Amino acid sequence: MRGGSVGNYNESYYIGPSILNQNSLKSDIMGLLQVKHKLGVILFVIILGCKTKHEKIPRDHSLNSEHSHSHSHYPEHDAVAAHKLMFPSQVPDRVIANLTADPAHSLAVNWRTDRRIEAGFIEIAVATDGPEFLLKDVRRIEAKSEIFENQNRREPLVKAIYHSAVVNSLQPKTTYVYRVGDGKENSDGWSEWFQYTTASDISGDPFSFIYFGDAQNNVKSLWSRVIRNSYRKFPEVNFMLHAGDLINDRDANLEWGEWFYAGSFIHATVPSMMTPGNHEYRDGVLSSLWRPQFTLPENGPADYLSETCYAVDYQDMKLISIDAEGFDEIMESRELQVQWLDSVLRTNTKKWTTITMHYPIYSTAKGRDNKELREALKPLIDKYKVDLVLQGHDHTYARGYADNEGKGLTLVDDAGTVYAVSVSGPKMYESQDQDWMVQRGEYTQLFQIITVTKDTIKYEAYTPIGNLYDAFDLIKKDGKKQLINRVPSSPIRLKKDFLEEDKK
């Protein structure tokens, strides 16, 4: 079949073999000769119209033309090569599931459309082996829809509607299917059906999550393989945790578009929690896109820290996000977060406790020390025996504990808090070997899989091609905690070993 289009139309034409039927060949040829003149006139008018509207457009718009088709029919997007990542349409994009404060019984979902879609809906049902869930009770909930526009300093204005919905009264440890869209039957304005599994409410049930340090730069090009291969290696993971600097420029729609593109359906299937980094801020102001595109718990110490400083109970673990940039920039925020953290830890009944924040308590380089953060938070971390602190910012990898003192023991009794600093994107700095570190590395993109069972946290750091770079087990029984380091025998990766100018 051959197809062609003229002007702003996209109509295919086809002349099949029936026109060569010998019984009607003569009459068909005569008919064609009679309409030839009329067709010529019509085509001339159409081509002239196309030339008038789009200057110097070649007559032949086919893919085989020697001339390039220099207009896209979307003139408002022509200035942006990656406009599909930046501008919304009537079909939902940037669909993401986030952890709620009670992930065993609820689900939070956000998505985006253009302004022709005035209302958004989520439909959800218990997943089935076939499409029979469509024949049962599919629950429909109307989303909150927010008219939104923003313009980054280096981008055109983007107008959109952001939709968010929280679905409550779900059953624990249950797989659901859901989709989001315009609410119309037989409409193309729906997403696909995604599968999503709620947390268990049974103490001791295992779960796992993947922890990412900064993605930040070249997200589509170079971070996408990290999140995709992490999911490929651990497809049963329960959620993902992002330790800040998801992108580089807080309100750049293209960069956020790359972040959502990199994760694609993973964002909608595996729920996320994230803490903001300094690149989600500018001059002490949080990205205007943070709250429209994420729905995170609102149980922090103040409205202006809503969805940046919060806590999640996931099975046997308390997960806490500290807004480190808010802490650094605003004295009131610093005081409120310290008081709130003290209260949350004091009343915590979960066996395991993890804190995530962007700035490290222990930095990987002496010139990047966060002394005030450490002096304010470490006494609480020690007092309440926090198990893990997961961080980013330094664009290197390091993992250890305060009392290591350079000993590098394999077995540590009465272990304290384990601190990790990691990076998942391609932006790389150098580090300095310090006493608190058990393992460190440079110039290495990593993701960490953390598996939690009744008495054990199993931590493993992997490169994008699946090489194990660091590992340990944390065992907690009868009020005692034991650390077993499982550092691979492979050499430490340092930036100077890969860059020619550093080898000289």
C-alpha positions in Angstrom: 0.0 0.0 0.0 1.2 3.5 -0.8 0.1 6.6 1.1 0.5 10.3 0.6 -0.5 13.5 2.3 -0.9 17.1 1.0 -1.0 20.3 2.9 -2.4 20.0 6.5 -4.3 16.8 5.6 -3.2 13.3 6.2 -5.3 11.3 3.8 -4.1 8.0 2.3 -4.9 7.0 -1.3 -4.5 3.6 -2.9 -4.9 2.4 -6.4 -5.3 -1.3 -6.3 -5.0 -4.0 -9.0 -8.7 -4.0 -9.7 -8.2 -1.1 -12.0 -6.2 -3.4 -14.3 -9.1 -5.9 -14.7 -9.0 -6.7 -18.4 -12.9 -6.5 -18.8 -13.0 -2.9 -17.7 -9.5 -1.8 -18.7 -10.7 0.4 -21.6 -13.5 2.1 -19.7 -11.3 2.7 -16.7 -8.6 4.3 -18.8 -11.1 6.6 -20.5 -12.5 7.5 -17.1 -9.1 8.3 -15.8 -8.4 10.5 -18.7 -11.6 12.4 -18.1 -10.8 13.2 -14.5 -7.1 13.8 -15.1 -7.7 17.5 -15.8 -9.9 18.0 -12.7 -7.5 16.3 -10.4 -4.7 18.5 -11.7 -6.6 21.6 -10.9 -7.5 20.3 -7.4 -4.0 19.3 -6.6 -2.7 22.7 -7.8 -5.1 24.5 -5.4 -4.1 22.3 -2.5 -0.4 22.6 -3.1 -0.7 26.4 -3.5 -2.6 26.6 -0.2 0.2 24.6 1.6 2.8 27.0 0.1 0.8 30.0 1.1 0.5 28.8 4.8 4.0 27.3 5.1 6.6 29.2 3.1 8.5 27.2 0.4 7.1 23.8 1.2 8.1 21.2 -1.4 5.3 19.7 -3.4 6.3 16.1 -2.6 5.7 15.5 1.2 6.5 11.8 0.9 9.3 10.3 3.0 11.2 9.5 -0.2 11.4 13.1 -1.3 14.8 14.6 -1.9 13.6 17.7 -0.1 13.1 17.7 3.7 9.7 18.3 5.1 10.7 21.4 7.0 7.5 22.1 9.0 5.9 19.9 11.7 2.3 21.2 11.6 2.9 22.1 15.3 4.4 25.5 15.0 4.2 26.3 18.7 6.5 23.3 19.4 9.0 23.8 16.6 11.4 25.7 18.8 11.7 22.7 21.2 13.2 19.5 19.7 12.0 17.4 22.7 8.6 19.0 22.8 6.9 15.6 23.6 8.8 15.6 26.9 7.8 19.1 27.7 4.2 19.8 26.6 1.2 17.9 27.7 -1.6 16.5 25.6 -5.1 15.2 26.2 -3.7 11.8 27.0 -2.3 11.5 30.6 1.4 11.7 31.0 3.9 11.8 33.9 1.8 9.2 35.7 3.3 8.4 39.1 2.3 6.5 42.2 3.6 7.8 45.6 3.6 6.2 49.0 1.0 7.5 51.4 1.4 7.6 55.2 -0.5 4.3 55.2 0.6 2.4 52.1 -1.2 -0.8 53.2 -4.6 0.8 52.7 -4.2 3.7 50.3 -2.6 4.8 47.0 -1.7 8.2 45.7 -1.4 9.0 42.0 -0.6 12.1 40.0 -0.7 12.8 36.3 -0.8 15.7 33.8 -2.9 16.7 30.8 -3.3 19.8 28.7 -6.1 22.3 29.5 -8.7 20.7 27.2 -9.1 18.1 29.9 -10.9 19.9 32.7 -11.5 17.0 35.0 -9.5 13.8 35.8 -10.6 10.5 37.2 -8.9 7.3 38.5 -10.5 3.9 38.0 -9.3 1.0 40.2 -10.2 -2.6 40.7 -8.7 -5.8 42.2 -6.4 -7.3 39.5 -7.6 -10.6 37.9 -6.0 -13.2 35.7 -7.8 -11.9 32.7 -9.9 -8.8 31.8 -12.8 -10.0 33.9 -12.1 -7.2 36.4 -13.9 -5.0 33.9 -17.1 -7.0 34.4 -17.0 -6.4 38.2 -17.2 -3.3 40.3 -14.6 -0.8 39.0 -14.3 2.0 41.5 -14.1 5.5 40.1 -12.8 8.5 42.0 -12.6 12.1 40.7 -9.2 13.7 41.1 -8.3 17.1 42.3 -7.4 19.1 39.2 -5.2 22.2 39.3 -4.7 24.6 36.4 -1.0 25.3 36.3 1.6 27.0 34.2 5.3 27.7 34.6 8.1 29.0 32.5 11.7 28.1 33.3 14.3 30.8 32.5 15.5 28.9 29.5 12.2 27.4 28.3 8.9 28.4 26.7 5.8 28.7 28.8 4.1 25.4 29.6 0.4 25.3 30.4 -1.1 22.2 31.9 -3.6 20.7 34.3 -2.2 18.5 37.1 -4.4 15.9 38.5 -4.0 14.0 41.9 -6.0 11.4 43.6 -5.7 9.4 46.8 -7.6 6.1 46.9 -8.4 4.9 50.4 -10.0 1.8 51.9 -7.7 -0.6 49.9 -6.9 -4.1 51.1 -3.4 -4.9 52.3 -1.1 -7.1 50.3 -3.4 -6.9 47.3 -2.6 -6.3 43.7 -4.9 -3.8 42.0 -5.2 -2.4 38.5 -5.8 1.3 37.9 -6.0 3.8 35.1 -6.3 7.6 34.9 -8.0 9.7 32.4 -10.8 12.0 31.4 -13.7 9.9 32.6 -15.3 9.4 29.3 -16.4 6.0 28.0 -14.7 4.7 24.9 -12.3 7.6 25.0 -8.7 7.8 24.0 -8.1 10.1 26.9 -7.2 7.2 29.3 -3.9 5.8 30.3 -3.2 2.1 30.1 -4.1 -0.1 33.1 -1.3 -0.3 35.6 -0.8 -2.9 38.3 0.0 -1.8 41.8 0.4 -3.9 45.0 -0.3 -2.5 48.5 1.9 -3.1 51.5 1.3 -5.9 53.9 -0.1 -5.4 57.4 1.5 -8.5 58.8 4.5 -8.0 61.0 7.6 -9.8 59.7 6.5 -10.0 56.1 9.5 -9.2 53.9 9.7 -6.2 51.6 12.4 -4.4 49.6 13.0 -0.9 48.2 15.6 0.7 45.8 17.5 3.7 47.0 18.9 6.2 44.4 21.3 9.1 45.0 21.3 12.1 42.7 20.0 11.6 39.1 20.3 15.3 38.3 22.0 15.6 34.9 21.6 14.0 31.5 18.6 12.1 33.0 17.1 10.8 29.8 20.5 10.0 28.3 22.4 8.5 31.2 20.2 7.9 34.2 17.5 6.0 32.4 19.6 2.8 32.2 20.1 2.9 36.0 16.4 3.0 37.0 15.5 0.6 34.2 18.1 -2.0 35.0 17.4 -1.7 38.7 13.8 -2.7 37.9 14.9 -5.4 35.5 17.1 -6.9 38.2 14.6 -6.6 41.0 11.1 -6.5 39.4 9.3 -7.4 42.7 10.6 -4.4 44.5 7.9 -2.7 46.7 8.9 1.0 46.3 11.7 3.4 45.3 13.4 6.1 47.4 15.0 9.2 45.8 17.5 11.1 48.0 17.1 14.5 46.3 18.4 16.3 43.2 16.1 14.3 40.9 16.9 17.0 38.3 19.3 19.9 37.9 17.1 23.0 37.5 14.1 23.0 39.8 11.4 24.1 37.4 12.7 23.0 34.1 9.9 21.2 32.4 12.3 19.5 29.9 14.3 18.0 32.8 11.3 16.8 34.6 10.0 15.4 31.4 13.3 13.4 31.0 12.9 12.1 34.6 9.4 10.8 34.0 10.5 9.5 30.6 13.4 7.6 32.1 11.2 5.8 34.6 8.2 5.5 32.3 5.7 2.9 33.5 7.9 2.0 36.5 6.9 5.3 38.2 3.2 4.3 37.8 3.7 0.7 39.0 6.3 0.9 41.7 5.4 3.7 44.2 8.1 6.3 45.1 9.0 8.5 48.0 11.4 11.4 47.5 13.1 14.1 49.5 14.1 17.4 47.9 17.7 18.4 47.2 19.3 21.8 46.7 18.5 21.6 43.0 14.8 21.3 43.7 15.2 24.7 45.3 16.4 28.1 44.2 17.1 31.0 46.6 15.3 29.1 49.3 12.2 28.5 47.2 11.0 25.0 46.4 10.2 24.0 42.8 6.7 25.0 41.9 6.4 21.6 40.2 7.1 19.5 43.3 3.6 19.5 44.9 1.5 19.4 41.6 3.4 16.4 40.3 3.8 14.4 43.6 1.4 13.5 46.4 3.4 12.8 49.5 2.3 12.6 53.2 1.3 15.9 54.8 2.2 15.0 58.3 5.3 17.2 58.8 5.8 20.1 61.2 4.5 23.0 59.1 2.5 23.8 56.0 5.5 25.1 54.1 7.3 21.8 54.8 4.3 19.8 53.6 5.4 16.9 51.3 9.1 17.6 51.9 9.4 16.7 55.6 7.2 13.7 56.4 7.0 10.2 57.7 5.8 6.9 56.2 5.0 3.6 58.0 5.9 0.8 55.6 5.3 -2.6 57.3 7.9 -2.9 60.0 9.9 0.3 59.0 9.4 3.9 59.8 10.7 6.0 56.9 11.4 9.7 57.5 12.2 12.5 55.0 14.1 15.5 56.3 14.1 18.6 54.1 17.8 19.2 54.2 17.8 22.3 52.0 14.9 23.8 54.0 17.0 23.1 57.1 20.0 24.8 55.6 18.2 27.9 54.3 15.5 28.7 57.0 16.3 28.9 60.7 12.6 28.4 61.7 12.6 25.3 59.5 15.7 24.0 61.2 14.1 24.3 64.6 10.8 22.8 63.6 12.3 19.8 61.9 14.5 19.0 64.9 11.6 19.2 67.3 9.3 17.2 64.9 12.0 14.5 64.4 12.4 14.1 68.1 8.7 13.6 68.5 8.4 11.1 65.6 11.3 9.0 66.9 10.2 9.2 70.5 6.8 7.7 69.6 8.0 5.3 67.0 6.8 1.7 67.4 8.4 0.2 64.3 11.3 -2.2 64.6 13.4 -0.5 61.9 14.0 3.2 61.3 15.4 4.9 58.2 16.0 8.6 57.6 16.6 10.0 54.1 17.8 13.5 53.4 19.8 15.1 50.7 22.8 16.5 52.6 25.0 13.9 54.3 25.6 13.8 58.0 29.1 12.6 57.1 30.3 14.0 53.8 32.6 12.2 51.4 34.9 15.2 51.1 36.1 17.5 53.8 35.3 20.6 52.0 31.6 19.7 51.8 31.1 19.1 55.5 27.5 19.8 56.9 28.5 20.5 60.4 25.3 22.3 61.5 23.1 19.5 60.1 25.2 16.9 61.9 25.3 18.7 65.2 21.5 19.1 65.2 20.4 15.7 64.0 23.1 13.2 65.0 22.2 13.4 68.8 18.7 12.3 67.9 19.9 9.6 65.5 22.1 8.2 68.3 19.5 8.6 71.0 16.8 6.7 69.2 19.2 4.2 67.5 18.2 4.9 63.9 19.2 2.0 61.6 19.9 3.7 58.2 20.5 7.2 57.0 20.3 7.4 53.1 21.7 10.5 51.5 23.0 12.1 48.2 24.5 15.4 47.2 28.2 14.5 47.1 28.2 12.7 43.7 30.4 9.9 45.0 29.7 6.7 47.0 30.6 6.0 50.6 29.1 3.8 53.3 30.1 3.3 56.9 29.4 4.1 60.5 30.7 6.6 63.1 32.7 4.1 65.2 34.4 2.4 62.3 37.6 4.5 62.9 39.2 3.0 59.9 39.1 -0.5 61.3 37.1 -2.1 58.4 35.9 -5.0 60.6 33.8 -7.7 58.9 31.7 -8.3 62.0 30.6 -5.4 64.3 28.7 -6.1 67.5 26.6 -3.4 69.1 26.5 -1.6 65.7 25.2 1.9 65.5 23.6 3.7 62.6 24.8 2.9 59.1 25.3 6.0 56.8 25.2 5.8 53.0 25.9 8.5 50.4 25.3 7.5 46.8 24.9 8.8 43.2 22.9 7.3 40.4 23.4 10.0 37.7 26.5 10.7 35.6 27.7 13.8 37.4 30.8 12.7 39.4 33.0 14.3 42.1 36.1 13.0 43.9 36.1 11.9 47.6 38.6 11.5 50.4 39.1 8.3 52.4 37.8 8.9 56.0 37.7 6.8 59.1 33.9 6.4 59.1 33.9 4.8 55.6 33.8 1.0 55.2 33.5 1.3 51.4 33.8 4.2 49.0 34.0 4.8 45.3 34.1 7.5 42.6 33.0 7.7 38.9 30.4 5.0 39.5 26.6 5.1 38.9 24.9 3.0 41.5 21.5 1.9 42.9 21.0 0.2 46.2 18.5 -2.6 46.9 17.5 -2.9 50.5 15.6 -6.0 51.6 13.9 -6.1 55.0 12.9 -9.3 56.8 11.9 -9.9 60.4 15.3 -9.6 61.9 17.6 -8.5 59.1 18.2 -5.6 56.7 20.2 -6.7 53.6 21.8 -3.9 51.7 23.5 -4.3 48.3 24.8 -1.6 46.0 24.9 -2.4 42.3 26.3 -0.7 39.1 23.9 -0.4 36.1 25.4 -3.5 34.5 24.7 -5.5 37.6 28.1 -5.7 39.4 28.0 -5.8 43.2 30.0 -2.9 44.6 29.1 -2.9 48.3 27.0 -5.0 50.7 26.2 -5.5 54.4 23.7 -7.2 56.6 22.2 -5.5 59.7 20.8 -8.1 62.2 18.6 -7.0 65.1 17.6 -9.4 67.8 16.8 -9.0 71.5 17.6 -5.4 71.5 21.1 -5.9 70.0 22.3 -5.0 66.6 25.0 -6.7 64.6 26.6 -5.5 61.4 28.1 -7.9 58.9 30.1 -6.2 56.2 30.2 -8.0 52.8 32.4 -5.7 50.8 33.4 -7.4 47.4 37.1 -8.0 46.8 37.1 -5.9 43.6 39.3 -2.8 43.7 37.9 0.6 44.7 36.9 2.7 41.7 38.5 6.1 41.6 37.9 8.9 39.1 41.7 9.3 38.4 41.8 5.8 37.0 39.4 6.6 34.2 40.3 10.2 33.1 43.5 10.7 31.2 44.2 14.2 32.7 44.0 12.7 36.2 46.5 9.9 35.3 49.3 12.4 34.5 
